[in-house]
Amino acid sequence: MLLFRKSTLLAAAVVAPMMANIVLINIFYSISRGAATMSVFILCSMVLILANAARPLLVVFWTSQPSEPPDSMRRHRIIRWCILTAVVVQVTFGATMLYLQHRRHG
């Protein structure tokens, strides 16, 4: 898809998040230096392609979108707070359990 001008932007938009994931895997799992370097190079190339079309992308995905109706805005705010609370509770519980387990064995 990157070879054809009409599909380059679509390909970059699809490949960039996957390459970001691969870069993070290469870094955090200490995959070979060559693989990490190549994945960073490909990610930077995709970001440059997307940056070249930044203004049209912002218009399509940000400025031309209609605003949210007020009745659903309140519901979405409540859903966001519920999700945030659930994540904070899970992280706190997990960290506490990890600390207690480490303390028991350490």
N, C-alpha and C positions, 0 to 999 in steps of 0.2 A: 504494500500500500504506500510505502514511502517513495517508491519509484515514480509514481504518477502524481502530477501537480494537483489534480483535483482531490485526491484522497490523502495528501500529505498531512493536512491539519487534523483530520480524523484519526489517522494512524498515530500521530504524536500525542493526541489526547487520550488514546487508548493505551499506548505503550508507556507513557511517562509514569503513571501510578504503579504499573507492574515493575518498571525498572527501579523506582524508588524502593519498592519492597525488596527487590533483589539486592540493591546496594546495602540496605540495612541488614539483610541476612548475611551478605558477604562480610560486613564489618563486625557484627556481633557474634558470628560463629567462626570468625577468623579463617575464612576461606582464602585460598591462595591470593597473593598480592596482585598477580596478573588479572585474575578474574574480577577482583574488586576495582582495579584501575579501569578495565574495559567497561564494566557496568556503570561506573561514574561518568566515563566519557560518553556513553550512549545516553544516559540520563541528562547530561548537560546539553547534548545535541537536541534532545526532545524539548527541553525547556527553552532553548534558543528558537526552535521552530514555533513553539507556542507564544513566546515573547514577541516574535515578529507579527503575530496577529492578535496582540493583546487588546487593542482598542475594540475591534469587532467582537471579540469574545466577551469583553466586559459589557458591551451593549446588549448582546444576545442573552447572557446569563444574569445580568445584574440590573442595568438601568431600564430595559424595556419590559421587565416583569411587572405585572400589576401588583399593587400592594394587597396585603392580606385583609380580608374583611374583619371588622372589629369583633364580631361574635366568635369567630374561630381563633382569633388572636389570643383571647383569654384561655381557651381550651388548650392551645398549643403551648402557652406559657406554663400551664399546670403540668402538662405532659413532660416538658423539659425539666421542670423542677423535680418531678418524680424520678425521671431517669438519672438526673444528677445525684439525687439522694441515694438511689439504689447503688450507684457506682461508688459513692463515698463510703457507704455502709459496707459494701463488699471489700473494698480496698482496706478499710480499717479492720474489719474482721480477719481478713487474710494476713495482714501484717501482725495483728495481735496473736493469731495462732502460730505464725512462724516464729515470733519472738518467744512464746511460751515453749514451743518445741525445741528451739535452740537452747533456751535456758535449762530445760530438763536434761538435755544430752550434753550440755557444754560445761 
